[in-house]
Amino acid sequence: MIIFDFDQTLVDTSPVKALRAAGNWRAVMAQARSLQVYDGIGELLAALHNKKTTLAIVTKSPDMVPRAFIRQHKWPIDIVVGYHQVARRKPDPEGLLTAMARAGAKANETFHIGDQPEDTEASRAAAVTALGAAWGLEDDSLLVASKPDQIFDSVKKLSKFFDAAI
């Protein structure tokens, strides 16, 4: 199983950062179509799906945001755990554990990709492999300091990793 963070991992949501921080999800959704998916994400998701890999998104945003992208881009992601589906958000592992339970996945067979130290911390608490996504960050020092198992500065390099790992 592969679990992705959403913001700054799959999609560049930096243009709506202030709206997200303010909890103005209506305004975020109004601008969602203008947000950019990182280069190679669609191809990566399709390739992983073709390998029969279960894909999920666990995000601190409400699930309506990633679900809109799943519909718009026809991403093969069946499991989405957002803000309202958990009582405790990352860095708590509840979202990851919820996604894994829905998929029937084992921790030692699960990867979690995220851009924040909270993602690494949640990965560690859930006993899954922590992968850092640095391609959407201006400064990756906090991610590096959180010590994920591996850090990738491009989607292409992450794709090559999964070609070898899965």
Secondary structure, DSSP 8 states (H G I E B T S, - for coil): -EEE--BTTTEE-GGGHHHHHTT-HHHHHHHGGGSEE-TTHHHHHHHHHHTT--EEEE-SS-THHHHHHHHHHT----EEE-GGG-SS-TTSTHHHHHHHHHHT--GGG-EEEESSHHHHHHHHHHT-EEEEE-TT-S--HHHHHT--SEEESSHHHHHHHHHHH-
